[in-house]
Amino acid sequence: MGYSRHIVKKGEDHVATVTLNRPEKMNAFDSPLAEELLAAFMELDGCAETRVIVVKGAGRNFCAGIDVSEITGKNALEYKQWVNRMESPLFFISRMKKPVIAQVHGVAAANGLGLAASADLVIAAEDARMGLTAINLGLNCVGPVLPVARCVGRKRALELLLSGSLVKAPEAMAMGLVNRVVPADELEKEAREWAAVFATKSPLALQLAKSAFYTAEDMEYEKQFAYMDEVFARLCTTGDAHEGVKAFFEKREPLWRGR
């Protein structure tokens, strides 16, 4: 598929990258970008050669949120359909089989922070800034705050939602929004190397682990254990599990077949 708002690359190391490509608009979401991002995620999630996906932004910023030039001239139903389109890629990440890593630099604001928070993992440049800034325009980020709240908890999420302020990457990491913070000039290399680590794992084990984590997240505690035990038992019957144990005892690298 051809993309006008993204650059999609599939690497030989089983790591694919999706680059938001509207640098002149700080990679803000408009309808084509949202639709293409969802399509790119679907394509890569179904690609047998791709095991890990990195999403990043072209130019000086990750993503500044939603392009407000699209916000006028709609009725209530059209606004609902429009904002659903903007947020569909965020929610879809939790339904993907492949891990998604957000590589954040510059500004990640509003729906841009929602995208980063929705990713399974986040690595950020030390000078990156993040926030739920729509409140400053008389709007709000009640959609993007949902994945943010799952990362930072209720009180910190409400502070971000209601203040509209930007926090720097080290503070974002302390809050739980970011896994790793690295020097800006090392972000590209560090993100690629980090993604490559996950790509060396059994793709089947990775996929089952991610799927089980999100499925169990909202279950009652006891039911979580029962469900996870079922997933683990199913994994133990696979060829990759047998190959991994065999390779461990034979002191060699495993040969994953994804089944």
N, C-alpha and C positions, 0 to 999 in steps of 0.2 A: 504493500500500500504506500502511496505517496503522501507526504505530509508537508504542509506549508508553514505550520506553526511550531514544528518540532524537528529535531535532528535525531534519528534513531540509528544506533550502531550496535552491531552484534560482534563481540570480540571472540577471538580464538580461545581465550581463557574461560569461556562460558559466562562472562560478565557482559551484559548489554547496558547501554546508556541511552537515556531519553533526555534530550536537552530542550527545555522550553526556549523557543527562539523568537521572542519579540523584544529584543534588547532595547529598542527605541521606546517601548512602553513599559520598561522594567519587568518584562515577562508577565504582565498582568493578564489574568484570565479574560478572554472574550469568548463568545459562543464557539467559534471555530477551534480555538485553543483547547477549550474544555472537551469538546467532542473528539478532537484528535488525540488528546492525552488518554482518554478512556480507550480509544481504538488501539493506541500504541501499547497500553498495558495489556489489553486482551490479546494482541498479536504476540507479544513477548511471553506472556503466561502460557501460551499454547505452543511455543517454540521449543522443540526437544533439546536443542543445543544451548539454550539459555537456562542458567541456574540461578543467577542473581541479577537484579536490575538496579541500576543507579539512576536517580532522577536529579537533574541539576538545571541551572539557568545560564543562558548565554549573556555575555556582557558583564556589567558591574554588579548585578543583583540576581538573587535566586528568583523571587517572585513578589511583586508589590500588591497582590490581592486580585480584586476584580476590577476590570476596566469600567469605571463609572459612566463612561460615555454611552453605555448600553442601558442605563438605568431608567431613562425617561420613556414616556409614551406607552406604558403598559397598564392593563387592568390587573386586579388582584390575582386572577387565575393565571394570567400570563407571567406575572412576577414569580408566582410559585413554580411554574414550569421552568422559568429562566434560572432561578437560583438552584433548583434541583439539578439542572444541567451543569451548573458550575461546580456543584459539590459531588456529583456522581463519581468522578475519578477518586476522590478522597475515600469514600465509603468502599469502593470497589477493591482498594488495596487489601482490605481485611478479608476479602473473598478470593484473592489470588493465591495460587499455589507457591509462587516464587517469592523469596524475600525481596523487599524493596528498601533501598538505602537512599535517604535524601542527603545530597551534598550541598550544604548551604553556605553561601557567601553573600556579602552585601546585606541587603534587606530581605527579610521574609516576613511579610505583613499580611494581616487579615486572612484571606483564603490561601495565601502563600504559606503562612504559618500553619494553617489547617492542613495543607498538603504535607509539609514537613512532619507535623505531629502525627499524621495518618500513616506515614512511612513506618516500616518495622524498626528501622534504626536510623540514626541521624549523626552525621559528622559535619562539623562546622568550622569555618575559619574563625580565628580568635577575635577578629574585628567585626564579625557578623552581628546584626541586630534583628530582633524578632519581637513581634507584638500583634495584638488584635486591635487594629487602629481605626476601624470603621466608625466607632463612636465619635471620633473627631469630626466626622462629616455629617453627623446627625443620623447615622445608621447604626448598625451593630453587627457583631460577628457571632450570632447565636448558633450558626451552623458550625463554623470552624472551632468554636469553643468546645464542642463535644470531644473531638480527639485530643485537644489540648488538656481538658479536664482529666482524661484517662491517663495522661502523662504526669500531671503536676498536682492533682487533687482539687477539691472544691474551692478552697479559700484562694489559692494562687490563681486558679483559672478565673474566678470572679474579679480578682484584682486586675488581671490583664484585660478582661472583657469590658470592665467599667471605666478603666483609666485611659485606655488607648495608648499607653506608653510603650516604648521600645526598650527591651533589655538586651544587654550584650551577651555574647555567646558563653562566657564563663558563668554568668549568673543563670543563663538558661540551662546550662548543664547541672548546676547545683539544684535547680528546680525539678529536673527530671525530663526536660524537653530534648536534651541532646546527650548522646552517648560519649562522643569524643570531640575535643576542641584542639585544633592544630594551627600552626602559623599559616597565614594566608597563602604564602608562596609555596607551601607544601601540601595544600588541600587536595589538589588534583591527584598527586602521587599517592598520598596517604589513603584517599578514598578508594582508589583503584586497588591498592595492595590489600586493604581491609576487605573489600568485596571479593577479591581473589581467594582469601582465606575461606570464606563461606562456600565458594564455588568448588573447593576441594572435597567437601563433605558429600556423603551419599545424597543425591538429589531426592530420592524417595524419603529418606529420613528427614531431610530439611522440610519437604512439603508436608509430611504428616505432622511434624512438630509445630509448624506454623498454623496449620489448619486446626489442630487440636487445641492449641493455645487460645485462639479466638473463639472457637466453639464453646470451650469450657468456661470462658471468662465470666459469663453471666449466670452460670449454674450455681446451685447451692453447693457449699463446700464438700459435703460428703459425696454428692453426685459428680463433682469434679474428679475426685479420686477414682470413682467407678468408671467414668468415661475414659480417663487417661490410662487406666489399667487395660481397658479394652483396646485402645489405640496401640499401646506398647505391645500387647500380645499379638496383635495383627502384624505389626512391624517385624516381630521376631520370626514370623513365618516366611519372610521375604528372602530372596537371593542376596540382596545387598547386605542384610543383617548377617547372614551366614558368611559372606565374603569378608565383611569387616572383622568378624571374630577370627576367622581363619588367617587373615593377613596379619592381625595382631600377634598371634602365636608364631607365625612364620617370619615375623620381623621384616615385613615388606609393605610397600604401598598398596592399598586396596584398588581393585579395578571395579568401579561402580557401573552398573548396568541399568539402574533406575527401575528395578523390578524385584 
